[in-house]
Amino acid sequence: MLAPPIGFIPLRVALDIIRAKLPPKVDAEREIAEACHGGKLKAAYRTWDGGADDLDPKIWWRQRWREFFEHGTVDLELPLIDDNGRPMPDGRTGKWFTAKGCTREIFITSDSLAAFLAEIPPLPPIDSPKAKRGPKAGTLNRVVAEMQQDLMVGKITVDGLRAEPEKALAARYGGVSRDTARKARICATSGAVSKPARK
């Protein structure tokens, strides 16, 4: 699968990041769909040349919008193009070949995702206030946020984060304890999809 265009995050990766910041009972898929429909999140689809074009917000009105999250793709009726990248003069679309049209990968812009995440109130600390040992809530939350940011910008993959030894992970995130690094990794990758869907 092609890497996402610069400035874009695959829909399923965005779902993992947002889900990790929301309370467990919140429907993250619905939150994303409503934000895309309302313009808070900017969605795009992969173009034939590997770039990205804006995805019409009305697409989220579809009854089966949850299917977008299953594979991170959408079926669109796009014009057929010639060898020079221009639409065919007869106006044919992808439905000329297949009834479902053109299947395209969905992305969320990094800028809109960052703004959306900034509006989500922080989750309460996972540590019990009675605990005598373990990381302070502020340190743990900082490391979780840094890990999520690294995942969002593609600095590290979910699989890479999960596989990194605790000692190296602790050093990477400001010399925190291994216990803090381990707990932060669990929070940052909870509900994450380890591998993208294959075409």
C-alpha positions in Angstrom: 0.0 0.0 0.0 1.2 3.5 -0.8 2.3 5.8 2.0 -0.2 8.6 2.7 0.4 11.9 1.0 2.2 14.4 3.1 -0.2 16.2 5.5 -2.7 13.3 5.5 -3.4 10.5 8.0 -5.2 7.2 6.9 -8.8 7.1 8.3 -8.1 3.9 10.3 -5.0 5.4 11.9 -7.0 8.6 12.8 -9.7 6.4 14.3 -7.1 4.7 16.5 -5.7 8.0 17.7 -9.1 9.5 18.4 -10.4 6.3 20.1 -7.4 6.4 22.5 -8.3 9.9 23.6 -12.0 9.4 24.1 -13.7 7.7 27.0 -14.2 3.9 26.3 -18.0 4.1 25.9 -17.9 6.9 23.3 -18.6 5.9 19.7 -15.4 7.1 18.0 -16.6 6.2 14.5 -19.7 8.3 14.9 -17.7 11.2 16.4 -15.4 11.1 13.3 -18.3 10.8 10.8 -20.2 13.8 12.4 -17.0 15.9 12.5 -16.3 15.1 8.9 -19.9 15.9 7.9 -19.8 19.1 10.0 -16.5 20.3 8.6 -14.4 19.9 11.9 -12.4 17.1 10.3 -11.4 17.4 6.7 -11.5 14.1 4.8 -9.9 13.4 1.5 -9.5 10.4 -0.9 -6.5 9.1 -2.8 -6.4 10.3 -6.4 -5.1 8.2 -9.4 -1.7 9.8 -9.2 -1.2 9.1 -5.5 -2.2 12.6 -4.2 -5.4 13.5 -2.4 -8.6 15.4 -3.2 -11.3 16.7 -0.8 -14.0 14.2 0.0 -17.5 15.7 -0.2 -18.9 15.9 3.4 -22.2 14.6 2.1 -20.6 11.2 1.6 -21.1 10.7 5.4 -24.9 10.8 4.8 -24.7 7.3 3.3 -26.6 4.7 5.3 -23.5 2.4 5.3 -21.0 5.0 6.4 -19.6 2.6 9.1 -18.2 0.5 6.2 -15.7 3.3 5.5 -14.0 2.4 8.8 -13.8 -1.4 8.1 -11.3 -1.0 5.3 -10.5 2.7 5.3 -11.9 3.1 1.8 -15.0 4.5 0.0 -16.5 3.7 -3.4 -16.9 6.8 -5.6 -18.2 7.5 -9.0 -15.1 9.2 -10.5 -14.5 10.1 -14.2 -12.3 7.8 -16.3 -9.2 9.6 -17.4 -6.9 9.2 -20.4 -3.1 8.7 -20.4 -2.6 12.5 -19.8 -4.8 12.5 -16.7 -7.7 14.3 -18.4 -11.3 13.1 -18.1 -12.5 11.0 -21.0 -14.4 13.2 -23.5 -17.5 10.9 -23.5 -18.0 11.4 -19.7 -17.6 7.8 -18.7 -17.0 7.1 -15.0 -15.5 4.2 -13.1 -19.0 2.6 -13.1 -18.4 1.8 -16.7 -16.1 -1.0 -15.5 -17.7 -2.0 -12.2 -21.1 -1.2 -10.5 -19.5 0.0 -7.3 -17.3 2.6 -9.0 -13.8 3.4 -7.9 -12.6 2.3 -4.5 -10.4 4.9 -2.9 -8.5 5.2 0.4 -9.8 7.8 2.9 -7.5 10.2 4.7 -8.0 12.9 7.3 -5.8 16.0 7.1 -3.2 16.2 9.8 -4.1 19.9 10.6 -7.8 19.2 11.1 -7.0 16.1 13.2 -4.6 18.0 15.5 -7.3 20.7 16.0 -10.0 18.1 16.7 -7.7 16.3 19.2 -7.0 19.6 21.0 -10.8 20.0 21.7 -11.1 16.6 23.4 -10.9 17.0 27.2 -8.1 14.9 28.7 -9.1 11.5 30.2 -8.9 11.2 34.0 -5.6 9.7 35.1 -5.7 5.9 35.0 -3.6 5.6 38.2 -5.5 5.2 41.5 -5.0 8.2 43.8 -4.3 5.7 46.6 -1.4 4.1 44.8 1.9 4.7 46.5 4.0 3.8 43.5 3.9 4.2 39.8 4.0 7.2 37.4 2.5 10.6 38.2 -0.6 11.3 36.2 1.0 14.4 34.5 4.1 12.4 33.4 2.0 9.5 32.1 -0.4 11.8 30.2 2.5 13.7 28.6 4.2 10.5 27.4 0.9 9.1 26.0 0.3 12.4 24.2 3.9 12.3 22.7 3.4 8.7 21.6 0.1 9.5 19.9 1.7 12.5 18.2 4.5 10.3 16.9 1.9 7.8 15.6 -0.1 10.6 14.0 2.8 12.1 12.0 4.2 8.8 11.1 7.4 9.0 13.1 6.7 5.5 14.4 4.2 2.8 13.5 1.8 1.1 15.9 3.7 -2.2 15.3 7.0 -0.4 15.9 5.8 1.2 19.1 4.5 -2.2 20.4 7.8 -4.0 19.5 10.2 -1.4 20.9 12.0 -2.6 24.1 10.8 -0.8 27.3 14.3 0.4 28.0 14.6 2.1 24.6 11.1 3.4 24.9 11.7 5.0 28.3 14.9 6.7 26.9 13.0 7.9 23.8 10.4 9.7 25.8 12.4 11.7 28.2 14.1 9.1 30.4 10.9 8.1 32.2 10.7 4.8 34.1 10.1 1.6 32.2 6.8 1.2 34.1 5.6 4.6 32.8 6.8 3.8 29.3 4.9 0.5 29.4 1.7 2.0 30.7 1.8 4.9 28.2 2.4 2.5 25.3 -0.8 0.5 26.4 -2.8 3.7 26.5 -1.4 5.1 23.2 -2.1 1.9 21.2 -5.3 0.7 22.9 -7.8 -0.4 20.2 -5.2 0.3 17.5 -5.2 -1.7 14.3 -1.7 -3.2 13.9 -1.7 -3.4 10.1 -3.6 -1.5 7.4 -6.1 -3.3 5.2 -4.5 -4.7 2.0 -6.0 -4.0 -1.4 
